[in-house]
């Protein structure tokens, strides 16, 4: 799921990533492949991202993230590369309530996508945390053949359980609602739809 679209259209995806930290710089390699590779001999879809993110806290309740991402994607017999830059602001409004805004620009598409979100953390002791997040997305040429302007809103609920000091379990469920979808005029709106999506994961900290 990205930019409000169901990119896999009923399929699933497996992903793996790691995070390397040095002072205020995070380096995050991320790899994903759709689950079709388990069902057929076709190459299917895969994607590799290399993220470099600089974080700063200019004010007590405000965090800033400046990022660069290199993207290599392969779909069946074709492949593509892209470079993106991003800027994210996260403001802690009250206890565990966050307002965030993020914009990322694709040099390949020559456009940007913006997300504005409000999220709330709910803690149950030291082991279990739940996050509720509402997001609205705005396309400005990032989905080059999709309509510009507000294109979807999203409600996401996620939970993390810290099993021990080194391992945590994660799960989430989201619902996307398309806004002003018009696939008859914009081919990029074809996968812009109303849909549920779920995920499960595990993380380990060294």
Secondary structure in CASP SS format (residue, H / E / C, confidence):
PFRMAT SS
TARGET T0000
AUTHOR 0000-0000-0000
METHOD secondary structure of the structure
MODEL  1
X C 1.00
X E 1.00
X C 1.00
X C 1.00
X E 1.00
X C 1.00
X C 1.00
X C 1.00
X C 1.00
X C 1.00
X C 1.00
X C 1.00
X E 1.00
X E 1.00
X E 1.00
X E 1.00
X E 1.00
X E 1.00
X E 1.00
X E 1.00
X E 1.00
X E 1.00
X C 1.00
X C 1.00
X E 1.00
X E 1.00
X E 1.00
X E 1.00
X E 1.00
X E 1.00
X E 1.00
X E 1.00
X E 1.00
X E 1.00
X H 1.00
X H 1.00
X H 1.00
X H 1.00
X C 1.00
X C 1.00
X C 1.00
X C 1.00
X C 1.00
X C 1.00
X E 1.00
X E 1.00
X E 1.00
X E 1.00
X E 1.00
X E 1.00
X E 1.00
X E 1.00
X E 1.00
X E 1.00
X E 1.00
X E 1.00
X E 1.00
X E 1.00
X E 1.00
X C 1.00
X C 1.00
X E 1.00
X E 1.00
X E 1.00
X E 1.00
X E 1.00
X E 1.00
X E 1.00
X E 1.00
X E 1.00
X E 1.00
X E 1.00
X E 1.00
X E 1.00
X E 1.00
X C 1.00
X C 1.00
X E 1.00
X E 1.00
X E 1.00
X E 1.00
X E 1.00
X E 1.00
X E 1.00
X E 1.00
X E 1.00
X E 1.00
X E 1.00
X E 1.00
X E 1.00
X E 1.00
X E 1.00
X E 1.00
X E 1.00
X C 1.00
X C 1.00
X E 1.00
X E 1.00
X E 1.00
X E 1.00
X E 1.00
X E 1.00
X E 1.00
X E 1.00
X E 1.00
X E 1.00
X C 1.00
X C 1.00
X C 1.00
X C 1.00
X E 1.00
X E 1.00
X E 1.00
X E 1.00
X E 1.00
X E 1.00
X E 1.00
X E 1.00
X E 1.00
X E 1.00
X E 1.00
X E 1.00
X E 1.00
X E 1.00
X C 1.00
X C 1.00
X C 1.00
X E 1.00
X E 1.00
X E 1.00
X E 1.00
X E 1.00
X E 1.00
X E 1.00
X E 1.00
X E 1.00
X E 1.00
X E 1.00
X E 1.00
X E 1.00
X E 1.00
X C 1.00
X C 1.00
X C 1.00
X C 1.00
X C 1.00
X C 1.00
X C 1.00
X E 1.00
X E 1.00
X E 1.00
X E 1.00
X E 1.00
X E 1.00
X E 1.00
X E 1.00
X E 1.00
X E 1.00
X E 1.00
X E 1.00
X E 1.00
X E 1.00
X C 1.00
X C 1.00
X C 1.00
X C 1.00
X E 1.00
X E 1.00
X E 1.00
X E 1.00
X E 1.00
X E 1.00
X E 1.00
X E 1.00
X E 1.00
X E 1.00
X E 1.00
X E 1.00
X C 1.00
X C 1.00
X C 1.00
X C 1.00
X C 1.00
X C 1.00
X C 1.00
X C 1.00
X H 1.00
X H 1.00
X H 1.00
X C 1.00
X C 1.00
X E 1.00
X C 1.00
X C 1.00
X E 1.00
X E 1.00
X E 1.00
X E 1.00
X E 1.00
X E 1.00
X E 1.00
X E 1.00
X E 1.00
X E 1.00
X C 1.00
X C 1.00
END
